Amino acid sequence: MNIPTDLKYSKDHEWVRVVEPGQVTVGITDYAQRQLGDVVYVEQPSKGDRFDQFEPFGSVESVKSVSELYLPLAGTVVAVNEELSSEPEMINTDPYGDGWIIQIKLSEAKQLDELLAAAQYKDFVSSEDS
């Protein structure tokens, strides 16, 4: 399982990458996409939508199930990965790269400190699997 060390993670299996101060990219983890199986559809919010921390912001549909996405940080959507509408499988093939879901402008940057580091996320996933 791939868990890049330069990202932050939520217990809902979303990852966060700081793009610039106050702005982050959000996607789902390699672990999450493996649990889902082949992704066939991604429901995304619209640019300008605002969400509170841990609020649902969309969903991912796979051949196995539909899973809600929870925003790990409060903020306003500044970009959505529009390629996912025609190529949702990018979440499976490149969850930390081309498979990103949204970018947000943070409401409270200090919330980043509440997320898990890579080692903590790895321990969390290991405990979920046992």
ZIUR-V331843 format. One record per residue. RES is the residue in one letter. PHI is phi in radians with two decimals (999 if undefined). NEAR is the number of other C-alpha atoms within 8 Angstrom. D_CENTER is the distance of its C-alpha to the mean C-alpha in whole Angstrom. Layout:
res->[RES RES]
phi->[PHI PHI]
near->[NEAR NEAR]
d_center->[D_CENTER D_CENTER]
//
This chain:
res->[M N I P T D L K Y S K D H E W V R V V E P G Q V T V G I T D Y A Q R Q L G D V V Y V E Q P S K G D R F D Q F E P F G S V E S V K S V S E L Y L P L A G T V V A V N E E L S S E P E M I N T D P Y G D G W I I Q I K L S E A K Q L D E L L A A A Q Y K D F V S S E D S]
phi->[999 -1.62 -2.31 -1.02 -1.39 -1.58 -1.96 -1.92 -2.33 -1.90 -1.30 -1.63 1.27 -1.77 -1.97 -2.32 -2.10 -1.29 -1.54 -2.77 -0.93 1.51 -2.39 -2.35 -1.80 -2.22 -2.64 -1.83 -1.33 -1.00 -1.01 -1.09 -1.16 -1.18 -1.14 -1.25 1.54 -1.15 -1.36 -2.03 -2.79 -2.23 -1.61 -2.11 -1.32 -1.73 -0.99 1.67 -1.14 -2.02 -2.34 -1.49 -1.05 1.20 -1.39 -1.08 -2.18 2.94 -2.65 -2.14 -1.89 -2.14 -1.16 -1.62 -2.89 -2.05 -2.17 -1.28 -1.83 -2.04 -1.30 -1.23 -2.46 -1.24 3.01 -2.00 -1.19 -1.92 -2.76 -2.17 -1.42 -1.17 -1.13 -1.15 -1.15 -1.80 -2.37 -1.09 -1.16 -1.06 -1.11 -1.32 -1.43 -2.63 -1.08 -1.75 -2.15 -1.10 -1.54 -1.05 -1.89 -2.50 -2.10 -2.27 -1.62 -1.22 -1.50 -2.43 -1.04 -1.11 -1.12 -0.98 -1.17 -1.45 -1.43 -1.48 -1.33 -0.96 -1.11 -1.15 -1.14 -1.04 -1.10 -1.06 -1.11 -1.07 -1.23 -1.21 -1.41 -1.56]
near->[4 5 8 6 8 6 11 13 13 11 8 6 10 16 12 12 10 10 7 6 5 9 11 13 13 14 13 14 12 12 10 10 14 8 6 11 10 10 15 10 10 12 7 10 9 7 9 7 8 8 10 9 10 9 9 8 11 11 11 13 12 12 9 8 7 8 7 9 11 12 14 11 12 14 13 13 15 10 8 12 9 6 7 13 8 6 7 13 11 11 13 13 7 9 15 10 6 8 16 13 12 13 12 13 11 12 9 8 7 6 9 8 6 6 10 12 10 13 8 8 12 9 8 9 9 8 7 6 5 4]
d_center->[16 14 13 13 15 14 11 10 8 8 11 9 7 3 5 7 9 12 14 17 18 17 14 10 8 4 3 4 7 10 11 9 10 14 14 13 16 16 14 16 15 12 13 11 13 16 16 18 16 16 14 15 13 11 12 11 10 10 10 10 14 15 19 19 17 15 12 11 7 8 7 8 11 13 14 15 13 15 14 12 12 15 16 13 16 19 17 14 15 13 10 13 15 12 9 9 11 12 9 7 7 8 10 11 15 15 17 18 17 18 15 14 16 15 12 13 14 14 17 17 13 16 18 16 15 19 20 18 20 23]
//
